[in-house]
Amino acid sequence: MIYHQHEVVIIGAGLAGSRAALEVSKVADCAVISKIFPSRSHSGAAQGGMGASLGNLDDDNWEFHMFDTVKGSDYLGDQDAAEILAKDAPEVIYELEHLGAPFSRTPEGKIAQRKFGGHTLNFGEKPALRACYSADYTGHVLLHTLFEQCIKHSVRFYSEFQMVHLIVKDNVCRGIVAWDICNGGLHVFRAKAVLFATGGYGRAYKITTNAHANTGDGLGMVLNAGLPLEDMEFVQFHPTGIYRNGILMTEGARGEGAYLLNKDGERFMKHYAPTLMELAPRDMVARAIQTEINEGRGCQSPEQKEQGIPGDFVHLDISHLGEAKLREVLPQIFDLARNFAGVDVAKEPTPIQPTAHYSMGGIPCTTDGRVISDHDNTIVRGLYAAGECACISVHGANRLGCNSTLDATLYGRRTGHTIARDVGDMIYEELPADGPDEAQKNLQWFFDADGRENVADIRSELQDTMMINCGIFREEKLLTEQLGIIKNLQDRFGKIGVKDKNQQFNTEVMEAMELGHLLNFSEVIVTGAVARQESRGAHARNDFTDRDDKNWLKHTLAYRENGDIRLDFKPVIITRFEPKERKY
Ligand SMILES: Cc1cc2nc3c(=O)[nH]c(=O)nc-3n(C[C@H](O)[C@H](O)[C@H](O)COP(=O)(O)OP(=O)(O)OC[C@H]3O[C@@H](n4cnc5c(N)ncnc54)[C@H](O)[C@@H]3O)c2cc1C
């Protein structure tokens, strides 16, 4: 085992991790660990934009942005966190601009802004132009800008190091252990402060927009360390994934004017959200699409028509914008539709279906990024979280488009500030004798595994069944069934066989470890979904169709204890906007 020491260790090199690293590197020795090359982090796939009330093209202001975020969250978001997000957003955008991010421009040279779902002027009156973007490569340009800045500021990157173990004892974080993917071998990192910025977990579902690396490792390791996860039952389905493979067609397409059409060519959103239509929040649009499909108004493929099978997708039509405009504002969409759906978006509609996209829940933390261990907000000393793996909670039960690149960058920066402030007074805590040994024992288990079960089979079964039993619409019977399925898959996981015994680039072991995390936190998602007997945001129960503020206006905290999941709850912070009925 190789030992390292850095004052601050950040796990994850997406927008959250790299923005935090930039901040921390000003005052402390900072290392970033990433299981993939930093600029390949999923943040780089963000297409549509980043929200901020710059008001470059309308009379937007931060209060409208805060209100939309809270209403979009179905009032489960903590309003102190939403206020910080909305207020600080313009500063964060201008800072990125000054760091070199090439945003698209208005004819006068200001940062261009476009419409996005749930973003409105004057508390819901009409769509706002709030999304700052760089064509439809926004995440790509932001991530590269930040990566370059980190290099400039001498951040030490450990690329292709997969974190495998978090060392927390007596509510104090002491470091982490990572596996060197390239050369093999375990590396122990002692640190005064550890920041989790490990991103999302779309890979728990069969149809997803998420990269293969998005397996929620950080969430699994937090559970294993005896710490809780918050609001995991809220899983966002993006309305417009390419039919059958789930690859994202950005909401920016609808922001630029795309329609959603059912098999009769009807813009069905008028029945669900008459004011905002296609620009309603994602949970509502995804449910509307699924309802059209479930009620027989889905579009049919030629084979489905021939065999008399009902259609299971709808159409996204943006052809009316014309090729020149499309190539200017949505070039990636142009290519994705052509390559993955065989569609020319300038001439014909794209078949789409909802696709698992974003995790509202995650590691509970304060608005300063400090991880907490219970409903009294007890701080875990030395441990921080930011970005998609964190739950502050800004997005509550449903995140608005463009609020995640913002959340990751803004709270990455803010948490970086916190760590930079804290680190001077912190010490390197003693490593418990059994910490690294436990990591070594766990890793050895994978190398020794010689059972009959197959990792890919277990993963496929998890992804297929999560899609059916814990997807857009949920009910007790299917959720309970899913819990049984997960328990069974966990048993089978204990009997896997790993054939590749090599140390170098052993992707079989990597994937097996990732599957362990998927199975671990998926049980939390489903347990929370069974317990929450109401419909709120992305959590829609067929058997409890109303939102129930009396009993359920509260956050879920879930712990893994003695092999089972224990739930606890904590109150929602409401400062300015009392919960109201959500109409768009
Ligand atoms: C296709 C797509 C398009 C999107 N478009 C938009 C958009 O237009 N606007 C918007 O606001 N949001 C968008 N989102 C959401 C947004 O991009 C993400 O939520 C956000 O960028 C996440 O940033 P992050 O830094 O938290 O995580 P990520 O960028 O996912 O980075 C996670 C990091 O953690 C590392 N990591 C994970 N596990 C380990 C481990 N075990 N060991 C070591 N390292 C590990 C990875 O290597 C990676 O560097 C989109 C998401 C997707 C999937």
The ligand as an SDF file (V2000), in Angstrom:
LIG
                    3D

 53 58  0  0  0  0  0  0  0  0999 V2000
  -26.3800   14.2820  -20.6630 C   0  0  0  0  0  0  0  0  0  0  0  0
  -26.5380   15.2840  -19.5350 C   0  0  0  0  0  0  0  0  0  0  0  0
  -26.8130   16.6050  -19.8360 C   0  0  0  0  0  0  0  0  0  0  0  0
  -26.9720   17.5390  -18.8050 C   0  0  0  0  0  0  0  0  0  0  0  0
  -27.2550   18.8320  -19.1230 N   0  0  0  0  0  0  0  0  0  0  0  0
  -27.3650   19.7560  -18.1380 C   0  0  0  0  0  0  0  0  0  0  0  0
  -27.5760   21.1310  -18.4360 C   0  0  0  0  0  0  0  0  0  0  0  0
  -27.6520   21.5440  -19.5970 O   0  0  0  0  0  0  0  0  0  0  0  0
  -27.7030   21.9880  -17.4160 N   0  0  0  0  0  0  0  0  0  0  0  0
  -27.6150   21.5920  -16.1120 C   0  0  0  0  0  0  0  0  0  0  0  0
  -27.7240   22.4280  -15.2230 O   0  0  0  0  0  0  0  0  0  0  0  0
  -27.3860   20.3080  -15.7990 N   0  0  0  0  0  0  0  0  0  0  0  0
  -27.2460   19.3830  -16.7790 C   0  0  0  0  0  0  0  0  0  0  0  0
  -27.0020   18.0740  -16.4380 N   0  0  0  0  0  0  0  0  0  0  0  0
  -26.7170   17.7220  -15.0560 C   0  0  0  0  0  0  0  0  0  0  0  0
  -25.3310   18.1980  -14.6670 C   0  0  0  0  0  0  0  0  0  0  0  0
  -24.4850   18.1720  -15.7850 O   0  0  0  0  0  0  0  0  0  0  0  0
  -24.7170   17.3400  -13.5750 C   0  0  0  0  0  0  0  0  0  0  0  0
  -25.6300   17.1320  -12.5330 O   0  0  0  0  0  0  0  0  0  0  0  0
  -23.4780   18.0090  -12.9840 C   0  0  0  0  0  0  0  0  0  0  0  0
  -22.6230   18.4530  -14.0000 O   0  0  0  0  0  0  0  0  0  0  0  0
  -22.7660   17.0500  -12.0520 C   0  0  0  0  0  0  0  0  0  0  0  0
  -21.5120   17.5700  -11.7140 O   0  0  0  0  0  0  0  0  0  0  0  0
  -20.6310   16.8850  -10.5900 P   0  0  0  0  0  0  0  0  0  0  0  0
  -19.3810   17.6480  -10.5260 O   0  0  0  0  0  0  0  0  0  0  0  0
  -21.4310   16.7520   -9.3560 O   0  0  0  0  0  0  0  0  0  0  0  0
  -20.3900   15.3820  -11.0940 O   0  0  0  0  0  0  0  0  0  0  0  0
  -19.7280   14.7670  -12.4300 P   0  0  0  0  0  0  0  0  0  0  0  0
  -19.4490   15.7630  -13.4590 O   0  0  0  0  0  0  0  0  0  0  0  0
  -20.5930   13.6080  -12.7840 O   0  0  0  0  0  0  0  0  0  0  0  0
  -18.3330   14.2290  -11.9120 O   0  0  0  0  0  0  0  0  0  0  0  0
  -18.2160   13.1390  -11.0400 C   0  0  0  0  0  0  0  0  0  0  0  0
  -16.7550   12.8860  -10.7810 C   0  0  0  0  0  0  0  0  0  0  0  0
  -16.6240   11.9210   -9.7460 O   0  0  0  0  0  0  0  0  0  0  0  0
  -15.6160   11.0130  -10.0870 C   0  0  0  0  0  0  0  0  0  0  0  0
  -15.8790    9.7430   -9.3790 N   0  0  0  0  0  0  0  0  0  0  0  0
  -17.0520    9.1170   -9.1890 C   0  0  0  0  0  0  0  0  0  0  0  0
  -16.8750    7.9930   -8.4820 N   0  0  0  0  0  0  0  0  0  0  0  0
  -15.5480    7.9130   -8.2170 C   0  0  0  0  0  0  0  0  0  0  0  0
  -14.7220    6.9730   -7.5310 C   0  0  0  0  0  0  0  0  0  0  0  0
  -15.2100    5.8710   -6.9870 N   0  0  0  0  0  0  0  0  0  0  0  0
  -13.4100    7.2360   -7.4610 N   0  0  0  0  0  0  0  0  0  0  0  0
  -12.8580    8.3290   -8.0380 C   0  0  0  0  0  0  0  0  0  0  0  0
  -13.5930    9.2520   -8.6980 N   0  0  0  0  0  0  0  0  0  0  0  0
  -14.9190    9.0370   -8.7770 C   0  0  0  0  0  0  0  0  0  0  0  0
  -15.6690   10.8910  -11.5840 C   0  0  0  0  0  0  0  0  0  0  0  0
  -14.4510   10.4490  -12.1050 O   0  0  0  0  0  0  0  0  0  0  0  0
  -15.9800   12.3450  -11.9710 C   0  0  0  0  0  0  0  0  0  0  0  0
  -14.7760   13.0690  -12.1080 O   0  0  0  0  0  0  0  0  0  0  0  0
  -26.8410   17.1240  -17.4530 C   0  0  0  0  0  0  0  0  0  0  0  0
  -26.5380   15.8150  -17.1540 C   0  0  0  0  0  0  0  0  0  0  0  0
  -26.4230   14.8870  -18.1830 C   0  0  0  0  0  0  0  0  0  0  0  0
  -26.1730   13.4590  -17.8120 C   0  0  0  0  0  0  0  0  0  0  0  0
  1  2  1  0
  2  3  1  0
  2 52  2  0
  3  4  2  0
  4  5  1  0
  4 50  1  0
  5  6  2  0
  6  7  1  0
  6 13  1  0
  7  8  2  0
  7  9  1  0
  9 10  1  0
 10 11  2  0
 10 12  1  0
 12 13  2  0
 13 14  1  0
 14 15  1  0
 14 50  1  0
 15 16  1  0
 16 17  1  0
 16 18  1  0
 18 19  1  0
 18 20  1  0
 20 21  1  0
 20 22  1  0
 22 23  1  0
 23 24  1  0
 24 25  2  0
 24 26  1  0
 24 27  1  0
 27 28  1  0
 28 29  2  0
 28 30  1  0
 28 31  1  0
 31 32  1  0
 32 33  1  0
 33 34  1  0
 33 48  1  0
 34 35  1  0
 35 36  1  0
 35 46  1  0
 36 37  1  0
 36 45  1  0
 37 38  2  0
 38 39  1  0
 39 40  1  0
 39 45  2  0
 40 41  1  0
 40 42  2  0
 42 43  1  0
 43 44  2  0
 44 45  1  0
 46 47  1  0
 46 48  1  0
 48 49  1  0
 50 51  2  0
 51 52  1  0
 52 53  1  0
M  END
$$$$
